[in-house]
């Protein structure tokens, strides 16, 4: 792999590029799914290829190939230079990159149990047992399980002398119980909706989540929601479960801090951003207890945004985004960092595959924990609603006005969890909402949640991100805004 990457680099430089980097990726994925006692999907694929990114005459060019021969990589490198030279004809200004050091390094992400060493039959056996437990509950009409394993091996070379090899394994697992009754559908997911929990680790994640142990309660809640009262509409204090806080971070903090959106060079799938440059170090984004970091380092945890180096060869970093409520930082690349006068990229450039150009992507954008457990927070709330597990999300193209729904809620009266509520939802304005946060639970409730399906770019790239979060309370929020009784 290294020899081919070096050949592509040498060819790009010989053809006239002033900068070049090359990524060779090998990806292996296994996806398993069951539905109502039957295997619904069992697929595996492997993909290998090379991507070449260059600057020539002050403009970018990119090309890729899965023809991993001397002729194939020469052709891809030459094509990248041709594209850059053509782009230079219409450039507004030369590309400038923030400086970076050369690195020669290897890194392998955490993985105690290689998921590809676990027989497919063993995975399916566990999934079908979970499926059977779900369907034991009368009123459940659909039981679905999934396991998703992915290994990525990457070699990166650049013209500044970097030579980096990284290997990471990602595991995703979860199940859903769905109940149809009359004209209503209710569902409960574990440990999260839209695929479950995803982390950069091996099959050990499956054991940690105790799928069988949680199946009966989740199924019972799905059925019970039909008899629950509709979430009342009005202005109420709310407590969000940790996974819903993670979704809130993703949509109303993570996307607007991507500097390419702010600068107007990216708008696909999530629009641009209300966080214009004049707001940096000025905007009161949230209440004083709210601090948010973008942290790709291994010490932060096994998130989907954890790595040693990004796809520009910039080391993983921990960057402050919100400090005691004040907005203090963007997610940057070498190019966008230079555009706003920063001395270094924050190391957030990643590509979905070898045939896609790197983009600024969320790493692990995490809310720092406060104190106490969820039950302490409920006991401290006189009148409110606790909402758990995302069901729907909607936010405008500046990431400012939003409306989210969750799978389930409970009314809180006098510090006690009371009646179950169905179709809970809430909405607001990003900065007003985060400024209403008055309690964040502590480290014992903090979980690094994985979002495997974040879309960006054209053609679209789907990337995994991480969000550390704990349950939190927000005062005087508009609730019951999404669903009618």
Phi and psi in degrees as a GROMACS rama.xvg file:
@    title "Ramachandran Plot"
@    xaxis  label "Phi"
@    yaxis  label "Psi"
@TYPE xy
-62.7435  -39.8147  UNK-2
-62.7615  -41.698  UNK-3
-67.627  -40.1729  UNK-4
-62.4043  -41.0279  UNK-5
-65.1776  -38.9045  UNK-6
-62.405  -44.0457  UNK-7
-62.0054  -40.9506  UNK-8
-63.4751  -46.4492  UNK-9
-62.364  -40.8035  UNK-10
-64.6906  -43.535  UNK-11
-61.2089  -41.5826  UNK-12
-69.6574  -39.5726  UNK-13
-65.7325  -28.758  UNK-14
-83.8696  -1.85639  UNK-15
117.097  8.1684  UNK-16
-79.5993  144.492  UNK-17
-89.6353  -18.099  UNK-18
-148.046  146.613  UNK-19
-153.531  146.895  UNK-20
-139.452  153.62  UNK-21
-133.498  134.358  UNK-22
-122.066  127.278  UNK-23
-110.361  125.616  UNK-24
-121.574  141.195  UNK-25
-121.451  123.756  UNK-26
-121.79  132.626  UNK-27
-125.704  131.789  UNK-28
-134.86  140.601  UNK-29
-127.735  128.128  UNK-30
-127.343  127.66  UNK-31
-126.846  140.265  UNK-32
-147.608  145.5  UNK-33
-126.499  155.859  UNK-34
-147.877  118.163  UNK-35
47.8493  52.9721  UNK-36
80.8452  5.13028  UNK-37
-124.01  150.906  UNK-38
-76.0594  118.074  UNK-39
-97.6597  -30.6667  UNK-40
-148.089  141.043  UNK-41
-151.386  99.0672  UNK-42
-136.904  153.386  UNK-43
-145.558  140.877  UNK-44
-145.188  158.949  UNK-45
-130.499  145.073  UNK-46
-140.812  132.724  UNK-47
-132.787  138.017  UNK-48
-173.094  179.755  UNK-49
-133.99  138.263  UNK-50
-122.856  135.633  UNK-51
-119.952  127.343  UNK-52
-120.904  131.331  UNK-53
-136.33  159.924  UNK-54
-117.572  124.48  UNK-55
-138.643  133.175  UNK-56
52.7754  34.2128  UNK-57
79.3754  12.8523  UNK-58
-131.929  157.678  UNK-59
-83.0281  148.102  UNK-60
-141.748  147.017  UNK-61
-144.511  140.235  UNK-62
-150.829  160.256  UNK-63
-145.728  164.899  UNK-64
-158.936  150.259  UNK-65
-107.265  9.7455  UNK-66
-92.6597  87.6841  UNK-67
-88.0085  67.4343  UNK-68
-128.139  169.314  UNK-69
-57.7067  -43.4274  UNK-70
-66.4172  -39.5403  UNK-71
-65.1628  -44.6121  UNK-72
-74.1979  -32.8595  UNK-73
-61.8272  -42.0108  UNK-74
-65.5377  -41.6996  UNK-75
-65.4457  -44.0207  UNK-76
-63.5207  -42.3848  UNK-77
-63.9274  -39.4827  UNK-78
-65.4229  -38.5956  UNK-79
-60.1817  -41.2438  UNK-80
-67.7005  -41.1853  UNK-81
-59.9203  -42.0775  UNK-82
-64.5685  -40.2624  UNK-83
-63.1615  -43.6564  UNK-84
-64.9276  -37.1997  UNK-85
-67.4022  -41.5561  UNK-86
-63.5268  -32.3855  UNK-87
-63.1949  -22.4956  UNK-88
-67.0514  -23.1483  UNK-89
-121.223  13.8887  UNK-90
-67.9309  149.809  UNK-91
-88.9271  -31.6169  UNK-92
-160.101  163.831  UNK-93
-70.1982  143.517  UNK-94
-66.7909  131.162  UNK-95
-120.184  136.075  UNK-96
-114.926  137.428  UNK-97
-63.4574  143.995  UNK-98
-64.8911  152.874  UNK-99
-148.354  150.429  UNK-100
-80.3914  164.069  UNK-101
-86.9515  144.908  UNK-102
-134.232  134.631  UNK-103
-118.925  110.413  UNK-104
-158.985  162.901  UNK-105
-133.089  144.972  UNK-106
-146.196  139.628  UNK-107
-128.832  128.501  UNK-108
-70.0074  165.282  UNK-109
-65.5662  135.956  UNK-110
-164.527  100.56  UNK-111
-80.3961  -36.8836  UNK-112
-125.894  113.238  UNK-113
-63.2909  115.374  UNK-114
-63.5117  -24.6483  UNK-115
-79.0463  -7.72483  UNK-116
-90.1343  -11.4326  UNK-117
-85.2753  124.758  UNK-118
-57.332  141.101  UNK-119
-56.0427  -37.5652  UNK-120
-62.4752  -35.5  UNK-121
-69.0336  -40.6004  UNK-122
-62.2314  -47.8107  UNK-123
-65.4564  -35.6814  UNK-124
-60.9584  -44.7891  UNK-125
-64.2816  -43.3908  UNK-126
-62.8531  -40.1917  UNK-127
-70.6028  -30.265  UNK-128
-67.6397  -42.3299  UNK-129
-62.596  -43.7829  UNK-130
-55.1337  -46.0217  UNK-131
-64.0643  -39.0388  UNK-132
-63.8618  -41.0563  UNK-133
-62.5384  -45.0199  UNK-134
-78.6838  -5.20426  UNK-135
-68.3421  -23.5755  UNK-136
-81.5982  119.577  UNK-137
-64.7183  132.222  UNK-138
107.094  -17.1443  UNK-139
-76.4431  126.85  UNK-140
-108.886  -14.3988  UNK-141
-149.363  125.915  UNK-142
-118.176  128.341  UNK-143
-133.018  137.595  UNK-144
-131.558  151.924  UNK-145
-147.572  149.929  UNK-146
-132.606  137.42  UNK-147
-137.913  116.103  UNK-148
-119.541  142.022  UNK-149
-148.093  131.92  UNK-150
-123.335  133.012  UNK-151
-124.142  123.491  UNK-152
-113.437  128.363  UNK-153
-135.374  136.279  UNK-154
-114.926  128.468  UNK-155
-122.368  128.481  UNK-156
-127.804  144.229  UNK-157
-136.889  162.765  UNK-158
-73.4767  -8.87533  UNK-159
-86.3935  -0.141076  UNK-160
106.472  1.91859  UNK-161
-73.7378  144.938  UNK-162
-145.177  104.304  UNK-163
-129.147  131.608  UNK-164
-118.021  129.83  UNK-165
-132.587  141.351  UNK-166
-131.168  127.778  UNK-167
-139.372  145.331  UNK-168
-117.378  134.112  UNK-169
-124.089  138.893  UNK-170
-127.205  135.18  UNK-171
-129.79  140.223  UNK-172
-156.427  145.578  UNK-173
177.47  170.811  UNK-174
-143.204  162.651  UNK-175
-135.396  134.436  UNK-176
-110.081  125.301  UNK-177
-120.383  138.126  UNK-178
-125.668  123.316  UNK-179
-102.104  129.717  UNK-180
-149.046  122.6  UNK-181
61.52  -125.5  UNK-182
-106.198  23.2259  UNK-183
-122.216  140.224  UNK-184
-119.591  127.66  UNK-185
-125.757  146.803  UNK-186
-145.432  153.602  UNK-187
-131.855  138.665  UNK-188
-118.503  152.06  UNK-189
-144.15  138.617  UNK-190
-82.3666  -1.77437  UNK-191
-157.346  166.345  UNK-192
-81.3316  172.921  UNK-193
55.5347  49.1672  UNK-194
109.494  -15.8153  UNK-195
98.6211  -145.266  UNK-196
-102.69  136.936  UNK-197
-125.63  134.522  UNK-198
-145.661  162.751  UNK-199
-84.0433  85.4512  UNK-200
-165.245  -176.775  UNK-201
-97.3559  -156.215  UNK-202
-64.0813  -14.7142  UNK-203
-57.0981  -26.4429  UNK-204
-60.0043  -36.3071  UNK-205
-59.9249  -45.2508  UNK-206
-67.188  -36.9182  UNK-207
-63.2905  -29.2184  UNK-208
-86.7343  -11.7848  UNK-209
48.0462  63.5249  UNK-210
-60.1959  -46.0038  UNK-211
-60.9667  -39.834  UNK-212
-66.8398  -27.9437  UNK-213
-95.6123  -12.2718  UNK-214
-58.214  -46.9638  UNK-215
-60.8717  -45.8706  UNK-216
-63.8709  -43.1073  UNK-217
-62.3675  -42.6921  UNK-218
-64.8654  -41.7568  UNK-219
-63.8389  -38.4965  UNK-220
-66.2032  -38.7129  UNK-221
-59.0066  -42.6673  UNK-222
-71.0434  -42.1485  UNK-223
-64.199  -25.6911  UNK-224
-60.3737  -28.4574  UNK-225
-62.0479  -32.7146  UNK-226
-92.824  -4.12249  UNK-227
-76.3748  157.725  UNK-228
-74.3024  150.149  UNK-229
-65.6134  140.508  UNK-230
-58.8233  125.157  UNK-231
-68.6115  148.788  UNK-232
-91.6539  145.4  UNK-233
150.115  -166.473  UNK-234
-105.075  118.861  UNK-235
-140.351  157.444  UNK-236
-74.0085  140.316  UNK-237
-129.521  150.568  UNK-238
-115.382  128.03  UNK-239
-103.029  135.17  UNK-240
-63.024  160.729  UNK-241
-58.2007  -40.6913  UNK-242
-68.6586  -30.9638  UNK-243
-73.2854  -36.088  UNK-244
-60.4626  -38.8169  UNK-245
-61.0073  -42.6727  UNK-246
-64.1472  -39.686  UNK-247
-62.8029  -41.3278  UNK-248
-60.8651  -48.1515  UNK-249
-55.4632  -49.8125  UNK-250
-81.2832  -37.8519  UNK-251
-108.111  -0.945382  UNK-252
-126.127  -51.4217  UNK-253
-59.5736  -51.8954  UNK-254
-67.7349  -43.9046  UNK-255
-68.4418  -16.0907  UNK-256
-90.0015  1.22121  UNK-257
-73.5064  114.757  UNK-258
-66.9247  -26.8049  UNK-259
-64.8033  -31.951  UNK-260
-67.8245  -40.9485  UNK-261
-63.0099  -41.159  UNK-262
-81.6242  -6.47212  UNK-263
86.5535  10.9049  UNK-264
-92.122  -1.03201  UNK-265
-147.643  132.67  UNK-266
-144.392  -1.38055  UNK-267
-72.5125  140.549  UNK-268
71.3406  -24.3716  UNK-269
-140.322  10.3396  UNK-270
71.223  -153.99  UNK-271
-105.532  -130.179  UNK-272
-158.587  144.986  UNK-273
-80.7776  -8.5395  UNK-274
-86.9919  64.9752  UNK-275
-62.6176  160.692  UNK-276
-58.4948  -29.277  UNK-277
-67.707  -14.3807  UNK-278
-86.7326  -13.3985  UNK-279
-63.5721  128.064  UNK-280
66.0894  8.86014  UNK-281
-120.276  -36.8932  UNK-282
-75.6898  132.385  UNK-283
-84.5852  88.6843  UNK-284
-71.7046  -35.0537  UNK-285
-151.563  176.933  UNK-286
-68.7232  167.421  UNK-287
-62.7456  -23.8026  UNK-288
-81.9396  -6.84691  UNK-289
-93.5909  119.493  UNK-290
-130.712  135.29  UNK-291
-128.773  137.023  UNK-292
-120.69  154.196  UNK-293
-108.002  110.902  UNK-294
-132.74  109.698  UNK-295
-97.542  -0.445352  UNK-296
-75.0971  151.435  UNK-297
-62.4796  -27.3129  UNK-298
-67.6648  -20.7329  UNK-299
-74.6571  -25.3484  UNK-300
132.188  173.443  UNK-301
-85.3266  58.9391  UNK-302
-80.9569  166.064  UNK-303
-70.9631  -11.4166  UNK-304
-103.686  23.8038  UNK-305
-99.3457  131.702  UNK-306
-162.146  177.28  UNK-307
-97.6168  -34.7609  UNK-308
-142.976  145.044  UNK-309
-81.458  -174.193  UNK-310
-84.5922  13.9898  UNK-311
-112.397  4.88189  UNK-312
79.0218  18.9204  UNK-313
-91.4459  132.176  UNK-314
-61.8846  148.391  UNK-315
-57.5249  141.591  UNK-316
-137.943  162.902  UNK-317
-111.444  114.529  UNK-318
-120.502  136.668  UNK-319
-74.3549  133.137  UNK-320
-108.242  -48.9128  UNK-321
-127.283  126.032  UNK-322
-119.774  111.908  UNK-323
48.8215  44.6901  UNK-324
90.7062  -13.5791  UNK-325
-97.5898  136.122  UNK-326
-75.6086  120.795  UNK-327
-129.887  -2.62771  UNK-328
-164.138  150.057  UNK-329
-106.245  167.144  UNK-330
-88.1522  125.358  UNK-331
-128.741  162.32  UNK-332
-112.767  179.815  UNK-333
-64.8692  -37.4512  UNK-334
-72.2829  -47.1815  UNK-335
-73.2542  -30.6405  UNK-336
-60.7347  -44.7595  UNK-337
-63.8557  -34.7967  UNK-338
-64.8977  -28.1789  UNK-339
-108.55  11.2535  UNK-340
84.6051  13.0623  UNK-341
-77.5947  148.081  UNK-342
-80.9366  -14.8805  UNK-343
-156.02  147.741  UNK-344
-65.838  149.934  UNK-345
-85.8497  3.56107  UNK-346
75.688  55.2611  UNK-347
-124.724  10.7973  UNK-348
-82.7148  123.797  UNK-349
-144.242  150.64  UNK-350
-121.118  146.838  UNK-351
-63.9974  -36.6954  UNK-352
-156.626  -178.36  UNK-353
-68.2142  -22.4946  UNK-354
-99.7845  20.9998  UNK-355
-129.677  144.369  UNK-356
-79.7245  142.559  UNK-357
-62.9222  144.6  UNK-358
-128.655  161.664  UNK-359
-66.007  122.921  UNK-360
-131.298  149.349  UNK-361
-57.0436  141.223  UNK-362
-92.5298  -118.592  UNK-363
-104.219  99.4039  UNK-364
-93.9401  108.395  UNK-365
-127.306  141.235  UNK-366
-84.3123  125.172  UNK-367
-71.2233  140.697  UNK-368
-72.0972  160.285  UNK-369
-105.701  -117.645  UNK-370
-138.235  150.248  UNK-371
89.6591  169.221  UNK-372
-98.2148  168.484  UNK-373
-57.9769  -42.9967  UNK-374
-64.4284  -31.6532  UNK-375
-64.7667  -39.9347  UNK-376
-66.5649  -41.923  UNK-377
-63.2396  -43.4794  UNK-378
-63.1171  -24.7039  UNK-379
-90.1479  1.71593  UNK-380
-109.012  120.174  UNK-381
-79.3581  -41.9937  UNK-382
-147.823  112.602  UNK-383
-171.11  -169.254  UNK-384
-134.961  131.696  UNK-385
-97.5497  126.049  UNK-386
-119.366  140.403  UNK-387
-141.196  137.981  UNK-388
70.2192  114.496  UNK-389
-63.4399  140.786  UNK-390
-118.018  -35.0002  UNK-391
-156.132  156.98  UNK-392
-147.609  148.143  UNK-393
-152.524  132.081  UNK-394
-151.157  147.705  UNK-395
-74.7736  174.906  UNK-396
-79.3037  4.91098  UNK-397
-111.968  1.20517  UNK-398
65.6425  39.3595  UNK-399
-116.947  -44.6604  UNK-400
-105.765  130.53  UNK-401
-138.436  163.563  UNK-402
-151.797  120.54  UNK-403
-125.296  146.821  UNK-404
-120.26  152.708  UNK-405
-122.096  165.946  UNK-406
-71.8974  -32.5121  UNK-407
-153.51  154.225  UNK-408
-146.316  164.278  UNK-409
-137.068  136.741  UNK-410
-74.2697  142.322  UNK-411
-114.597  124.892  UNK-412
-132.87  126.803  UNK-413
56.721  35.6818  UNK-414
78.1093  13.0576  UNK-415
-124.809  144.435  UNK-416
-75.785  121.933  UNK-417
-109.111  -130.918  UNK-418
-65.1011  146.246  UNK-419
-71.473  144.522  UNK-420
-125.455  137.007  UNK-421
-101.993  157.793  UNK-422
56.1198  41.0795  UNK-423
-68.8986  144.935  UNK-424
-154.761  163.106  UNK-425
-155.026  159.59  UNK-426
-150.256  168.295  UNK-427
171.874  -166.197  UNK-428
-109.568  134.289  UNK-429
-47.3318  -55.6501  UNK-430
-70.9415  -36.6777  UNK-431
-61.9452  -42.979  UNK-432
-62.8335  -51.407  UNK-433
-67.7938  -27.7078  UNK-434
-73.4926  -15.1443  UNK-435
-87.7478  -1.50744  UNK-436
-72.9614  121.138  UNK-437
-119.638  -9.26635  UNK-438
-147.224  135.868  UNK-439
-125.02  130.973  UNK-440
-67.2301  168.462  UNK-441
-90.2213  -174.128  UNK-442
-57.8931  -29.6897  UNK-443
-67.1826  -16.6233  UNK-444
-107.063  -6.69946  UNK-445
-76.7774  129.205  UNK-446
-131.124  139.619  UNK-447
-90.51  97.7835  UNK-448
-83.2422  148.724  UNK-449
-106.942  133.622  UNK-450
-113.859  103.27  UNK-451
-86.0387  -7.37918  UNK-452
-122.537  36.8384  UNK-453
-79.3518  120.185  UNK-454
-99.0842  142.404  UNK-455
-161.87  151.87  UNK-456
90.9657  170.373  UNK-457
-145.328  110.028  UNK-458
-65.4608  152.498  UNK-459
-64.1869  142.807  UNK-460
-119.204  131.695  UNK-461
-102.429  124.178  UNK-462
-130.716  149.177  UNK-463
-87.9942  138.165  UNK-464
-130.181  163.703  UNK-465
-122.895  150.903  UNK-466
-144.2  108.392  UNK-467
-78.0677  130.532  UNK-468
-155.412  155.541  UNK-469
-132.195  158.655  UNK-470
-53.091  144.416  UNK-471
-145.837  155.098  UNK-472
-108.679  141.204  UNK-473
-129.134  132.813  UNK-474
-93.0083  141.63  UNK-475
51.843  62.9264  UNK-476
-106.953  144.813  UNK-477
-74.3429  118.468  UNK-478
-118.15  164.672  UNK-479
68.69  33.0044  UNK-480
-98.2879  -10.2987  UNK-481
-100.634  -33.0582  UNK-482
-124.48  141.718  UNK-483
-94.1271  153.339  UNK-484
